Amino acid sequence: MTVTVLKVSKNSNPNSIAGAILSSMRENERAEIQSVGAGALNQAVKALAIARGYVAPSGYDLVCSPAFQDINIEGENRTAMKLVVEKREL
Amino acid sequence: MTVTVLKVSKNSNPNSIAGAILSSMRENERAEIQSVGAGALNQAVKALAIARGYVAPSGYDLVCSPAFQDINIEGENRTAMKLVVEKREL
């Protein structure tokens, strides 16, 4: 199953990203977040902290595994951080 | 058991933080990283990605759970991100 990658920028709203994480968890049991730069990663991690609060009443928690990812943006090579988000039963 | 909190700044070296994460995992089976600001969080998450590579040959992976944390730095209230790092068997 293909998971839609959530591309986050430094201007993304953490609450909106958190909602998108939940939506992806419901559909695919996982979420993938891609960010380029410190500001974008900051929003992604904040969103994950918020999303943990959203899912806690349902009896599970979220954990993430970060990895580097080489990507190409408009012909330029950049290193993105990919966060794979998965469920963990409480 | 008290886990020493690894305080990371934007000037911290991700490889050094990765080494400190491994050391904490060996002693306590977990690590806690605290960062204030996007630059510091960026170094912390990079370190975690590097540390995953260090532990993979030992047959386990690392996952993290981020949370907000209110802290006081020199009389000023700040919001830090706390990353709790735990093992996951492969």
Backbone of each chain as nested JSON, in Angstrom:
{
  "chains": [
    {"id": "A", "residues": [
      {"number": 1, "name": "MET", "atoms": {"N": [0.858, -1.189, 0.0], "CA": [0.0, 0.0, 0.0], "C": [0.894, 1.237, 0.0]}},
      {"number": 2, "name": "THR", "atoms": {"N": [0.542, 2.189, -0.84], "CA": [1.344, 3.41, -0.902], "C": [0.834, 4.42, 0.122]}},
      {"number": 3, "name": "VAL", "atoms": {"N": [1.768, 4.924, 0.896], "CA": [1.417, 5.941, 1.874], "C": [1.755, 7.305, 1.279]}},
      {"number": 4, "name": "THR", "atoms": {"N": [0.802, 8.209, 1.338], "CA": [1.067, 9.567, 0.871], "C": [2.07, 10.224, 1.804]}},
      {"number": 5, "name": "VAL", "atoms": {"N": [3.148, 10.757, 1.239], "CA": [4.153, 11.428, 2.052], "C": [3.658, 12.835, 2.392]}},
      {"number": 6, "name": "LEU", "atoms": {"N": [3.647, 13.17, 3.669], "CA": [3.238, 14.499, 4.106], "C": [4.446, 15.416, 4.033]}},
      {"number": 7, "name": "LYS", "atoms": {"N": [4.403, 16.363, 3.115], "CA": [5.535, 17.278, 2.967], "C": [5.282, 18.52, 3.812]}},
      {"number": 8, "name": "VAL", "atoms": {"N": [6.193, 18.746, 4.739], "CA": [6.011, 19.8, 5.721], "C": [7.021, 20.911, 5.471]}},
      {"number": 9, "name": "SER", "atoms": {"N": [6.582, 22.154, 5.565], "CA": [7.506, 23.278, 5.447], "C": [7.542, 24.041, 6.758]}},
      {"number": 10, "name": "LYS", "atoms": {"N": [8.435, 25.009, 6.85], "CA": [8.531, 25.751, 8.106], "C": [7.298, 26.611, 8.364]}},
      {"number": 11, "name": "ASN", "atoms": {"N": [6.486, 26.817, 7.321], "CA": [5.261, 27.604, 7.489], "C": [4.026, 26.74, 7.737]}},
      {"number": 12, "name": "SER", "atoms": {"N": [4.219, 25.412, 7.774], "CA": [3.075, 24.53, 8.019], "C": [2.593, 24.696, 9.457]}},
      {"number": 13, "name": "ASN", "atoms": {"N": [1.304, 24.563, 9.636], "CA": [0.706, 24.652, 10.959], "C": [0.765, 23.277, 11.642]}},
      {"number": 14, "name": "PRO", "atoms": {"N": [1.413, 23.173, 12.809], "CA": [1.554, 21.876, 13.471], "C": [0.222, 21.175, 13.729]}},
      {"number": 15, "name": "ASN", "atoms": {"N": [-0.841, 21.95, 14.054], "CA": [-2.144, 21.323, 14.29], "C": [-2.688, 20.692, 13.012]}},
      {"number": 16, "name": "SER", "atoms": {"N": [-2.481, 21.359, 11.881], "CA": [-2.953, 20.809, 10.608], "C": [-2.16, 19.551, 10.245]}},
      {"number": 17, "name": "ILE", "atoms": {"N": [-0.849, 19.595, 10.485], "CA": [-0.028, 18.405, 10.196], "C": [-0.477, 17.252, 11.088]}},
      {"number": 18, "name": "ALA", "atoms": {"N": [-0.761, 17.567, 12.358], "CA": [-1.207, 16.527, 13.287], "C": [-2.475, 15.868, 12.762]}},
      {"number": 19, "name": "GLY", "atoms": {"N": [-3.391, 16.675, 12.224], "CA": [-4.619, 16.132, 11.649], "C": [-4.32, 15.227, 10.463]}},
      {"number": 20, "name": "ALA", "atoms": {"N": [-3.365, 15.64, 9.64], "CA": [-2.993, 14.843, 8.464], "C": [-2.322, 13.528, 8.894]}},
      {"number": 21, "name": "ILE", "atoms": {"N": [-1.561, 13.573, 9.986], "CA": [-0.926, 12.346, 10.509], "C": [-2.022, 11.358, 10.921]}},
      {"number": 22, "name": "LEU", "atoms": {"N": [-3.005, 11.849, 11.677], "CA": [-4.104, 10.979, 12.134], "C": [-4.84, 10.361, 10.966]}},
      {"number": 23, "name": "SER", "atoms": {"N": [-5.101, 11.18, 9.963], "CA": [-5.822, 10.711, 8.8], "C": [-5.034, 9.6, 8.102]}},
      {"number": 24, "name": "SER", "atoms": {"N": [-3.718, 9.789, 7.981], "CA": [-2.876, 8.774, 7.357], "C": [-2.802, 7.504, 8.224]}},
      {"number": 25, "name": "MET", "atoms": {"N": [-2.767, 7.666, 9.549], "CA": [-2.733, 6.506, 10.452], "C": [-3.989, 5.656, 10.272]}},
      {"number": 26, "name": "ARG", "atoms": {"N": [-5.124, 6.349, 10.149], "CA": [-6.4, 5.638, 10.008], "C": [-6.448, 4.848, 8.709]}},
      {"number": 27, "name": "GLU", "atoms": {"N": [-5.912, 5.439, 7.644], "CA": [-5.979, 4.782, 6.341], "C": [-4.919, 3.713, 6.148]}},
      {"number": 28, "name": "ASN", "atoms": {"N": [-3.71, 3.992, 6.659], "CA": [-2.565, 3.123, 6.324], "C": [-1.835, 2.541, 7.524]}},
      {"number": 29, "name": "GLU", "atoms": {"N": [-2.291, 2.87, 8.722], "CA": [-1.62, 2.401, 9.938], "C": [-0.231, 2.997, 10.093]}},
      {"number": 30, "name": "ARG", "atoms": {"N": [0.099, 3.956, 9.256], "CA": [1.376, 4.637, 9.38], "C": [1.323, 5.984, 8.653]}},
      {"number": 31, "name": "ALA", "atoms": {"N": [2.32, 6.813, 8.911], "CA": [2.417, 8.097, 8.22], "C": [3.882, 8.342, 7.9]}},
      {"number": 32, "name": "GLU", "atoms": {"N": [4.117, 9.061, 6.808], "CA": [5.478, 9.451, 6.469], "C": [5.534, 10.944, 6.3]}},
      {"number": 33, "name": "ILE", "atoms": {"N": [6.454, 11.568, 7.017], "CA": [6.586, 13.022, 6.95], "C": [7.949, 13.352, 6.37]}},
      {"number": 34, "name": "GLN", "atoms": {"N": [7.961, 14.283, 5.435], "CA": [9.23, 14.7, 4.839], "C": [9.433, 16.185, 5.105]}},
      {"number": 35, "name": "SER", "atoms": {"N": [10.618, 16.549, 5.581], "CA": [10.896, 17.959, 5.843], "C": [12.301, 18.294, 5.372]}},
      {"number": 36, "name": "VAL", "atoms": {"N": [12.472, 19.517, 4.896], "CA": [13.795, 19.988, 4.495], "C": [14.113, 21.233, 5.322]}},
      {"number": 37, "name": "GLY", "atoms": {"N": [15.176, 21.165, 6.106], "CA": [15.571, 22.303, 6.925], "C": [15.062, 22.21, 8.344]}},
      {"number": 38, "name": "ALA", "atoms": {"N": [15.754, 22.942, 9.232], "CA": [15.473, 22.872, 10.663], "C": [14.069, 23.379, 11.002]}},
      {"number": 39, "name": "GLY", "atoms": {"N": [13.625, 24.445, 10.329], "CA": [12.32, 25.026, 10.636], "C": [11.192, 24.063, 10.294]}},
      {"number": 40, "name": "ALA", "atoms": {"N": [11.338, 23.368, 9.173], "CA": [10.318, 22.417, 8.74], "C": [10.288, 21.201, 9.667]}},
      {"number": 41, "name": "LEU", "atoms": {"N": [11.473, 20.709, 10.023], "CA": [11.541, 19.547, 10.921], "C": [10.915, 19.886, 12.267]}},
      {"number": 42, "name": "ASN", "atoms": {"N": [11.153, 21.103, 12.733], "CA": [10.583, 21.566, 13.995], "C": [9.055, 21.461, 13.967]}},
      {"number": 43, "name": "GLN", "atoms": {"N": [8.431, 21.902, 12.885], "CA": [6.974, 21.83, 12.769], "C": [6.513, 20.372, 12.739]}},
      {"number": 44, "name": "ALA", "atoms": {"N": [7.276, 19.524, 12.047], "CA": [6.91, 18.105, 11.943], "C": [6.923, 17.432, 13.312]}},
      {"number": 45, "name": "VAL", "atoms": {"N": [7.974, 17.714, 14.098], "CA": [8.094, 17.056, 15.408], "C": [7.043, 17.597, 16.384]}},
      {"number": 46, "name": "LYS", "atoms": {"N": [6.769, 18.913, 16.296], "CA": [5.697, 19.478, 17.132], "C": [4.376, 18.797, 16.8]}},
      {"number": 47, "name": "ALA", "atoms": {"N": [4.123, 18.619, 15.492], "CA": [2.879, 17.992, 15.041], "C": [2.746, 16.587, 15.615]}},
      {"number": 48, "name": "LEU", "atoms": {"N": [3.856, 15.879, 15.676], "CA": [3.846, 14.514, 16.198], "C": [3.521, 14.517, 17.691]}},
      {"number": 49, "name": "ALA", "atoms": {"N": [4.078, 15.486, 18.422], "CA": [3.784, 15.591, 19.856], "C": [2.287, 15.867, 20.056]}},
      {"number": 50, "name": "ILE", "atoms": {"N": [1.722, 16.718, 19.195], "CA": [0.289, 17.036, 19.286], "C": [-0.551, 15.807, 18.936]}},
      {"number": 51, "name": "ALA", "atoms": {"N": [-0.153, 15.1, 17.873], "CA": [-0.899, 13.926, 17.414], "C": [-0.912, 12.819, 18.474]}},
      {"number": 52, "name": "ARG", "atoms": {"N": [0.165, 12.709, 19.255], "CA": [0.201, 11.708, 20.337], "C": [-0.939, 11.944, 21.323]}},
      {"number": 53, "name": "GLY", "atoms": {"N": [-1.219, 13.229, 21.58], "CA": [-2.321, 13.568, 22.482], "C": [-3.67, 13.214, 21.885]}},
      {"number": 54, "name": "TYR", "atoms": {"N": [-3.791, 13.36, 20.569], "CA": [-5.05, 13.026, 19.89], "C": [-5.359, 11.53, 19.972]}},
      {"number": 55, "name": "VAL", "atoms": {"N": [-4.322, 10.702, 19.845], "CA": [-4.581, 9.255, 19.768], "C": [-4.562, 8.566, 21.127]}},
      {"number": 56, "name": "ALA", "atoms": {"N": [-4.009, 9.21, 22.149], "CA": [-3.886, 8.574, 23.469], "C": [-5.224, 8.024, 23.994]}},
      {"number": 57, "name": "PRO", "atoms": {"N": [-6.354, 8.786, 23.857], "CA": [-7.626, 8.249, 24.356], "C": [-8.06, 6.974, 23.632]}},
      {"number": 58, "name": "SER", "atoms": {"N": [-7.535, 6.719, 22.447], "CA": [-7.884, 5.498, 21.709], "C": [-7.001, 4.328, 22.12]}},
      {"number": 59, "name": "GLY", "atoms": {"N": [-6.137, 4.536, 23.082], "CA": [-5.365, 3.423, 23.644], "C": [-4.091, 3.111, 22.898]}},
      {"number": 60, "name": "TYR", "atoms": {"N": [-3.632, 4.041, 22.096], "CA": [-2.32, 3.796, 21.505], "C": [-1.478, 5.06, 21.462]}},
      {"number": 61, "name": "ASP", "atoms": {"N": [-0.22, 4.865, 21.196], "CA": [0.734, 5.965, 21.162], "C": [1.379, 5.977, 19.774]}},
      {"number": 62, "name": "LEU", "atoms": {"N": [2.083, 7.039, 19.456], "CA": [2.791, 7.119, 18.175], "C": [4.292, 7.196, 18.437]}},
      {"number": 63, "name": "VAL", "atoms": {"N": [5.06, 6.471, 17.653], "CA": [6.512, 6.59, 17.731], "C": [7.025, 6.901, 16.333]}},
      {"number": 64, "name": "CYS", "atoms": {"N": [8.195, 7.494, 16.254], "CA": [8.726, 7.789, 14.93], "C": [10.173, 7.361, 14.796]}},
      {"number": 65, "name": "SER", "atoms": {"N": [10.541, 7.019, 13.584], "CA": [11.912, 6.65, 13.245], "C": [12.396, 7.637, 12.196]}},
      {"number": 66, "name": "PRO", "atoms": {"N": [13.407, 8.434, 12.514], "CA": [13.92, 9.396, 11.553], "C": [15.006, 8.791, 10.665]}},
      {"number": 67, "name": "ALA", "atoms": {"N": [15.078, 9.262, 9.44], "CA": [16.123, 8.824, 8.512], "C": [16.442, 9.957, 7.543]}},
      {"number": 68, "name": "PHE", "atoms": {"N": [17.649, 9.937, 7.013], "CA": [18.023, 10.906, 5.985], "C": [17.485, 10.444, 4.643]}},
      {"number": 69, "name": "GLN", "atoms": {"N": [17.222, 11.392, 3.776], "CA": [16.684, 11.056, 2.461], "C": [17.21, 12.079, 1.46]}},
      {"number": 70, "name": "ASP", "atoms": {"N": [17.831, 11.577, 0.402], "CA": [18.3, 12.491, -0.65], "C": [17.154, 12.793, -1.577]}},
      {"number": 71, "name": "ILE", "atoms": {"N": [16.876, 14.062, -1.753], "CA": [15.793, 14.427, -2.661], "C": [16.28, 15.512, -3.61]}},
      {"number": 72, "name": "ASN", "atoms": {"N": [15.496, 15.729, -4.644], "CA": [15.843, 16.727, -5.645], "C": [14.73, 17.758, -5.694]}},
      {"number": 73, "name": "ILE", "atoms": {"N": [15.066, 19.005, -5.374], "CA": [14.067, 20.069, -5.439], "C": [14.486, 21.059, -6.518]}},
      {"number": 74, "name": "GLU", "atoms": {"N": [13.695, 21.139, -7.55], "CA": [13.974, 22.033, -8.674], "C": [15.422, 21.919, -9.168]}},
      {"number": 75, "name": "GLY", "atoms": {"N": [15.85, 20.685, -9.379], "CA": [17.177, 20.428, -9.932], "C": [18.31, 20.494, -8.927]}},
      {"number": 76, "name": "GLU", "atoms": {"N": [17.978, 20.793, -7.661], "CA": [19.023, 20.913, -6.653], "C": [18.942, 19.722, -5.692]}},
      {"number": 77, "name": "ASN", "atoms": {"N": [20.1, 19.143, -5.365], "CA": [20.098, 18.028, -4.433], "C": [20.054, 18.53, -2.988]}},
      {"number": 78, "name": "ARG", "atoms": {"N": [19.104, 18.022, -2.24], "CA": [18.971, 18.415, -0.842], "C": [18.85, 17.172, 0.024]}},
      {"number": 79, "name": "THR", "atoms": {"N": [19.155, 17.32, 1.288], "CA": [18.945, 16.208, 2.204], "C": [17.72, 16.508, 3.059]}},
      {"number": 80, "name": "ALA", "atoms": {"N": [16.745, 15.648, 2.945], "CA": [15.525, 15.802, 3.735], "C": [15.593, 14.866, 4.943]}},
      {"number": 81, "name": "MET", "atoms": {"N": [14.793, 15.136, 5.94], "CA": [14.607, 14.184, 7.03], "C": [13.25, 13.543, 6.808]}},
      {"number": 82, "name": "LYS", "atoms": {"N": [13.247, 12.222, 6.84], "CA": [11.995, 11.489, 6.709], "C": [11.649, 10.923, 8.079]}},
      {"number": 83, "name": "LEU", "atoms": {"N": [10.43, 11.156, 8.516], "CA": [9.976, 10.59, 9.782], "C": [8.888, 9.571, 9.483]}},
      {"number": 84, "name": "VAL", "atoms": {"N": [9.151, 8.325, 9.815], "CA": [8.123, 7.3, 9.66], "C": [7.409, 7.155, 10.998]}},
      {"number": 85, "name": "VAL", "atoms": {"N": [6.106, 7.373, 10.974], "CA": [5.318, 7.358, 12.211], "C": [4.505, 6.063, 12.27]}},
      {"number": 86, "name": "GLU", "atoms": {"N": [4.607, 5.37, 13.401], "CA": [3.878, 4.122, 13.572], "C": [3.168, 4.071, 14.908]}},
      {"number": 87, "name": "LYS", "atoms": {"N": [2.195, 3.162, 15.001], "CA": [1.445, 2.976, 16.244], "C": [2.238, 2.163, 17.243]}},
      {"number": 88, "name": "ARG", "atoms": {"N": [1.987, 2.422, 18.492], "CA": [2.473, 1.529, 19.547], "C": [1.332, 1.402, 20.551]}},
      {"number": 89, "name": "GLU", "atoms": {"N": [0.944, 0.171, 20.856], "CA": [-0.148, -0.042, 21.814], "C": [0.288, 0.391, 23.206]}},
      {"number": 90, "name": "LEU", "atoms": {"N": [-0.613, 1.002, 23.927], "CA": [-0.272, 1.45, 25.295], "C": [-0.485, 0.286, 26.276]}}
    ]},
    {"id": "B", "residues": [
      {"number": 1, "name": "MET", "atoms": {"N": [15.312, 4.099, 37.901], "CA": [16.655, 4.499, 37.487], "C": [16.559, 5.872, 36.8]}},
      {"number": 2, "name": "THR", "atoms": {"N": [17.458, 6.751, 37.157], "CA": [17.438, 8.076, 36.554], "C": [18.252, 8.073, 35.267]}},
      {"number": 3, "name": "VAL", "atoms": {"N": [17.634, 8.572, 34.24], "CA": [18.328, 8.681, 32.959], "C": [18.854, 10.108, 32.832]}},
      {"number": 4, "name": "THR", "atoms": {"N": [20.138, 10.22, 32.514], "CA": [20.693, 11.554, 32.304], "C": [20.085, 12.158, 31.044]}},
      {"number": 5, "name": "VAL", "atoms": {"N": [19.558, 13.35, 31.161], "CA": [18.967, 14.023, 30.003], "C": [20.089, 14.615, 29.153]}},
      {"number": 6, "name": "LEU", "atoms": {"N": [20.082, 14.277, 27.871], "CA": [21.088, 14.81, 26.952], "C": [20.591, 16.159, 26.445]}},
      {"number": 7, "name": "LYS", "atoms": {"N": [21.266, 17.211, 26.845], "CA": [20.843, 18.544, 26.406], "C": [21.591, 18.926, 25.143]}},
      {"number": 8, "name": "VAL", "atoms": {"N": [20.829, 19.167, 24.093], "CA": [21.407, 19.391, 22.776], "C": [21.2, 20.848, 22.363]}},
      {"number": 9, "name": "SER", "atoms": {"N": [22.229, 21.453, 21.792], "CA": [22.081, 22.819, 21.268], "C": [22.276, 22.793, 19.757]}},
      {"number": 10, "name": "LYS", "atoms": {"N": [22.042, 23.922, 19.118], "CA": [22.18, 23.959, 17.656], "C": [23.635, 23.8, 17.226]}},
      {"number": 11, "name": "ASN", "atoms": {"N": [24.572, 23.979, 18.178], "CA": [25.991, 23.801, 17.861], "C": [26.515, 22.405, 18.198]}},
      {"number": 12, "name": "SER", "atoms": {"N": [25.633, 21.545, 18.727], "CA": [26.072, 20.182, 19.056], "C": [26.364, 19.404, 17.781]}},
      {"number": 13, "name": "ASN", "atoms": {"N": [27.344, 18.528, 17.862], "CA": [27.705, 17.675, 16.729], "C": [26.819, 16.42, 16.725]}},
      {"number": 14, "name": "PRO", "atoms": {"N": [26.06, 16.187, 15.657], "CA": [25.156, 15.036, 15.613], "C": [25.855, 13.705, 15.885]}},
      {"number": 15, "name": "ASN", "atoms": {"N": [27.101, 13.547, 15.402], "CA": [27.817, 12.295, 15.663], "C": [28.106, 12.11, 17.146]}},
      {"number": 16, "name": "SER", "atoms": {"N": [28.455, 13.206, 17.82], "CA": [28.718, 13.116, 19.257], "C": [27.437, 12.806, 20.027]}},
      {"number": 17, "name": "ILE", "atoms": {"N": [26.339, 13.446, 19.612], "CA": [25.054, 13.17, 20.284], "C": [24.681, 11.703, 20.069]}},
      {"number": 18, "name": "ALA", "atoms": {"N": [24.91, 11.202, 18.839], "CA": [24.602, 9.803, 18.534], "C": [25.375, 8.879, 19.477]}},
      {"number": 19, "name": "GLY", "atoms": {"N": [26.643, 9.205, 19.717], "CA": [27.457, 8.411, 20.647], "C": [26.885, 8.45, 22.05]}},
      {"number": 20, "name": "ALA", "atoms": {"N": [26.428, 9.627, 22.471], "CA": [25.844, 9.771, 23.811], "C": [24.526, 9.001, 23.92]}},
      {"number": 21, "name": "ILE", "atoms": {"N": [23.755, 8.964, 22.822], "CA": [22.501, 8.192, 22.816], "C": [22.815, 6.716, 23.04]}},
      {"number": 22, "name": "LEU", "atoms": {"N": [23.819, 6.203, 22.295], "CA": [24.191, 4.781, 22.426], "C": [24.628, 4.457, 23.841]}},
      {"number": 23, "name": "SER", "atoms": {"N": [25.43, 5.343, 24.395], "CA": [25.933, 5.139, 25.743], "C": [24.774, 5.078, 26.741]}},
      {"number": 24, "name": "SER", "atoms": {"N": [23.793, 5.967, 26.57], "CA": [22.637, 5.978, 27.461], "C": [21.769, 4.729, 27.26]}},
      {"number": 25, "name": "MET", "atoms": {"N": [21.652, 4.262, 26.001], "CA": [20.876, 3.053, 25.714], "C": [21.497, 1.851, 26.411]}},
      {"number": 26, "name": "ARG", "atoms": {"N": [22.829, 1.785, 26.387], "CA": [23.532, 0.656, 27.005], "C": [23.301, 0.638, 28.513]}},
      {"number": 27, "name": "GLU", "atoms": {"N": [23.34, 1.823, 29.116], "CA": [23.218, 1.898, 30.575], "C": [21.786, 1.79, 31.07]}},
      {"number": 28, "name": "ASN", "atoms": {"N": [20.868, 2.409, 30.327], "CA": [19.494, 2.563, 30.839], "C": [18.415, 1.996, 29.934]}},
      {"number": 29, "name": "GLU", "atoms": {"N": [18.796, 1.438, 28.791], "CA": [17.819, 0.923, 27.819], "C": [16.975, 2.048, 27.222]}},
      {"number": 30, "name": "ARG", "atoms": {"N": [17.319, 3.296, 27.504], "CA": [16.602, 4.414, 26.911], "C": [17.459, 5.665, 26.962]}},
      {"number": 31, "name": "ALA", "atoms": {"N": [17.047, 6.683, 26.235], "CA": [17.754, 7.959, 26.27], "C": [16.717, 9.064, 26.234]}},
      {"number": 32, "name": "GLU", "atoms": {"N": [17.057, 10.183, 26.84], "CA": [16.179, 11.344, 26.784], "C": [16.969, 12.528, 26.263]}},
      {"number": 33, "name": "ILE", "atoms": {"N": [16.435, 13.15, 25.238], "CA": [17.117, 14.295, 24.634], "C": [16.243, 15.523, 24.81]}},
      {"number": 34, "name": "GLN", "atoms": {"N": [16.859, 16.609, 25.229], "CA": [16.113, 17.855, 25.386], "C": [16.704, 18.908, 24.456]}},
      {"number": 35, "name": "SER", "atoms": {"N": [15.851, 19.596, 23.717], "CA": [16.335, 20.649, 22.815], "C": [15.421, 21.85, 22.887]}},
      {"number": 36, "name": "VAL", "atoms": {"N": [15.994, 23.028, 22.741], "CA": [15.204, 24.257, 22.708], "C": [15.494, 24.954, 21.374]}},
      {"number": 37, "name": "GLY", "atoms": {"N": [14.474, 25.119, 20.568], "CA": [14.632, 25.792, 19.281], "C": [14.816, 24.816, 18.128]}},
      {"number": 38, "name": "ALA", "atoms": {"N": [14.498, 25.316, 16.925], "CA": [14.503, 24.478, 15.721], "C": [15.897, 23.936, 15.399]}},
      {"number": 39, "name": "GLY", "atoms": {"N": [16.937, 24.763, 15.572], "CA": [18.292, 24.343, 15.24], "C": [18.756, 23.196, 16.119]}},
      {"number": 40, "name": "ALA", "atoms": {"N": [18.416, 23.287, 17.401], "CA": [18.81, 22.24, 18.352], "C": [18.054, 20.946, 18.073]}},
      {"number": 41, "name": "LEU", "atoms": {"N": [16.759, 21.063, 17.799], "CA": [15.952, 19.876, 17.51], "C": [16.467, 19.177, 16.258]}},
      {"number": 42, "name": "ASN", "atoms": {"N": [16.862, 19.982, 15.273], "CA": [17.403, 19.443, 14.033], "C": [18.624, 18.552, 14.323]}},
      {"number": 43, "name": "GLN", "atoms": {"N": [19.53, 19.04, 15.17], "CA": [20.72, 18.251, 15.507], "C": [20.329, 16.965, 16.242]}},
      {"number": 44, "name": "ALA", "atoms": {"N": [19.333, 17.077, 17.114], "CA": [18.894, 15.91, 17.882], "C": [18.326, 14.822, 16.971]}},
      {"number": 45, "name": "VAL", "atoms": {"N": [17.496, 15.234, 16.0], "CA": [16.86, 14.245, 15.122], "C": [17.888, 13.64, 14.164]}},
      {"number": 46, "name": "LYS", "atoms": {"N": [18.832, 14.472, 13.695], "CA": [19.927, 13.933, 12.86], "C": [20.709, 12.889, 13.642]}},
      {"number": 47, "name": "ALA", "atoms": {"N": [20.993, 13.196, 14.909], "CA": [21.747, 12.273, 15.761], "C": [21.026, 10.94, 15.889]}},
      {"number": 48, "name": "LEU", "atoms": {"N": [19.712, 11.008, 15.992], "CA": [18.922, 9.796, 16.136], "C": [18.986, 8.952, 14.864]}},
      {"number": 49, "name": "ALA", "atoms": {"N": [18.939, 9.621, 13.716], "CA": [19.046, 8.905, 12.443], "C": [20.412, 8.209, 12.347]}},
      {"number": 50, "name": "ILE", "atoms": {"N": [21.465, 8.894, 12.796], "CA": [22.812, 8.31, 12.781], "C": [22.889, 7.13, 13.755]}},
      {"number": 51, "name": "ALA", "atoms": {"N": [22.335, 7.319, 14.946], "CA": [22.381, 6.275, 15.984], "C": [21.656, 5.005, 15.535]}},
      {"number": 52, "name": "ARG", "atoms": {"N": [20.592, 5.153, 14.742], "CA": [19.872, 3.97, 14.226], "C": [20.81, 3.098, 13.409]}},
      {"number": 53, "name": "GLY", "atoms": {"N": [21.694, 3.753, 12.664], "CA": [22.67, 3.009, 11.868], "C": [23.684, 2.293, 12.74]}},
      {"number": 54, "name": "TYR", "atoms": {"N": [24.042, 2.92, 13.851], "CA": [25.012, 2.303, 14.768], "C": [24.456, 1.033, 15.401]}},
      {"number": 55, "name": "VAL", "atoms": {"N": [23.158, 1.036, 15.733], "CA": [22.605, -0.098, 16.482], "C": [22.03, -1.194, 15.59]}},
      {"number": 56, "name": "ALA", "atoms": {"N": [21.772, -0.877, 14.322], "CA": [21.146, -1.858, 13.426], "C": [21.89, -3.203, 13.397]}},
      {"number": 57, "name": "PRO", "atoms": {"N": [23.261, -3.199, 13.343], "CA": [23.963, -4.482, 13.314], "C": [23.749, -5.318, 14.577]}},
      {"number": 58, "name": "SER", "atoms": {"N": [23.345, -4.683, 15.668], "CA": [23.085, -5.425, 16.909], "C": [21.667, -5.977, 16.948]}},
      {"number": 59, "name": "GLY", "atoms": {"N": [20.929, -5.784, 15.866], "CA": [19.606, -6.413, 15.767], "C": [18.476, -5.625, 16.389]}},
      {"number": 60, "name": "TYR", "atoms": {"N": [18.707, -4.356, 16.63], "CA": [17.557, -3.573, 17.074], "C": [17.543, -2.191, 16.42]}},
      {"number": 61, "name": "ASP", "atoms": {"N": [16.418, -1.527, 16.577], "CA": [16.219, -0.209, 15.989], "C": [15.872, 0.757, 17.121]}},
      {"number": 62, "name": "LEU", "atoms": {"N": [15.898, 2.033, 16.833], "CA": [15.532, 3.038, 17.823], "C": [14.288, 3.781, 17.347]}},
      {"number": 63, "name": "VAL", "atoms": {"N": [13.37, 4.031, 18.26], "CA": [12.219, 4.863, 17.936], "C": [12.152, 5.983, 18.966]}},
      {"number": 64, "name": "CYS", "atoms": {"N": [11.521, 7.061, 18.605], "CA": [11.411, 8.157, 19.566], "C": [10.001, 8.68, 19.679]}},
      {"number": 65, "name": "SER", "atoms": {"N": [9.68, 9.166, 20.853], "CA": [8.395, 9.794, 21.134], "C": [8.66, 11.229, 21.562]}},
      {"number": 66, "name": "PRO", "atoms": {"N": [8.2, 12.194, 20.786], "CA": [8.434, 13.59, 21.149], "C": [7.319, 14.13, 22.051]}},
      {"number": 67, "name": "ALA", "atoms": {"N": [7.682, 15.053, 22.909], "CA": [6.71, 15.719, 23.777], "C": [7.194, 17.128, 24.087]}},
      {"number": 68, "name": "PHE", "atoms": {"N": [6.247, 17.992, 24.401], "CA": [6.609, 19.346, 24.824], "C": [6.995, 19.311, 26.297]}},
      {"number": 69, "name": "GLN", "atoms": {"N": [7.848, 20.244, 26.678], "CA": [8.295, 20.293, 28.067], "C": [8.547, 21.761, 28.437]}},
      {"number": 70, "name": "ASP", "atoms": {"N": [7.908, 22.202, 29.499], "CA": [8.146, 23.582, 29.965], "C": [9.398, 23.602, 30.814]}},
      {"number": 71, "name": "ILE", "atoms": {"N": [10.334, 24.425, 30.447], "CA": [11.559, 24.511, 31.236], "C": [11.868, 25.977, 31.535]}},
      {"number": 72, "name": "ASN", "atoms": {"N": [12.782, 26.169, 32.451], "CA": [13.161, 27.515, 32.853], "C": [14.655, 27.683, 32.608]}},
      {"number": 73, "name": "ILE", "atoms": {"N": [14.993, 28.606, 31.721], "CA": [16.408, 28.861, 31.444], "C": [16.735, 30.27, 31.904]}},
      {"number": 74, "name": "GLU", "atoms": {"N": [17.58, 30.345, 32.898], "CA": [17.985, 31.637, 33.463], "C": [16.79, 32.549, 33.743]}},
      {"number": 75, "name": "GLY", "atoms": {"N": [15.794, 32.001, 34.418], "CA": [14.638, 32.783, 34.843], "C": [13.581, 33.0, 33.77]}},
      {"number": 76, "name": "GLU", "atoms": {"N": [13.838, 32.473, 32.561], "CA": [12.895, 32.669, 31.464], "C": [12.191, 31.346, 31.15]}},
      {"number": 77, "name": "ASN", "atoms": {"N": [10.877, 31.401, 30.952], "CA": [10.139, 30.188, 30.622], "C": [10.254, 29.889, 29.127]}},
      {"number": 78, "name": "ARG", "atoms": {"N": [10.672, 28.678, 28.814], "CA": [10.805, 28.264, 27.417], "C": [10.11, 26.928, 27.223]}},
      {"number": 79, "name": "THR", "atoms": {"N": [9.771, 26.634, 25.998], "CA": [9.221, 25.321, 25.698], "C": [10.28, 24.499, 24.978]}},
      {"number": 80, "name": "ALA", "atoms": {"N": [10.641, 23.409, 25.598], "CA": [11.625, 22.509, 24.992], "C": [10.89, 21.342, 24.336]}},
      {"number": 81, "name": "MET", "atoms": {"N": [11.577, 20.662, 23.41], "CA": [11.059, 19.392, 22.911], "C": [11.871, 18.31, 23.593]}},
      {"number": 82, "name": "LYS", "atoms": {"N": [11.152, 17.341, 24.146], "CA": [11.82, 16.194, 24.773], "C": [11.615, 14.996, 23.862]}},
      {"number": 83, "name": "LEU", "atoms": {"N": [12.693, 14.319, 23.526], "CA": [12.593, 13.107, 22.715], "C": [12.994, 11.926, 23.583]}},
      {"number": 84, "name": "VAL", "atoms": {"N": [12.058, 11.023, 23.808], "CA": [12.382, 9.814, 24.553], "C": [12.72, 8.734, 23.531]}},
      {"number": 85, "name": "VAL", "atoms": {"N": [13.918, 8.189, 23.634], "CA": [14.396, 7.213, 22.656], "C": [14.369, 5.82, 23.283]}},
      {"number": 86, "name": "GLU", "atoms": {"N": [13.752, 4.882, 22.578], "CA": [13.67, 3.519, 23.088], "C": [14.045, 2.502, 22.017]}},
      {"number": 87, "name": "LYS", "atoms": {"N": [14.348, 1.291, 22.488], "CA": [14.708, 0.205, 21.566], "C": [13.473, -0.397, 20.93]}},
      {"number": 88, "name": "ARG", "atoms": {"N": [13.63, -0.897, 19.742], "CA": [12.621, -1.748, 19.141], "C": [13.357, -2.889, 18.469]}},
      {"number": 89, "name": "GLU", "atoms": {"N": [12.964, -4.12, 18.802], "CA": [13.63, -5.276, 18.202], "C": [13.321, -5.341, 16.721]}},
      {"number": 90, "name": "LEU", "atoms": {"N": [14.297, -5.738, 15.934], "CA": [14.064, -5.85, 14.485], "C": [13.503, -7.227, 14.163]}}
    ]}
  ]
}
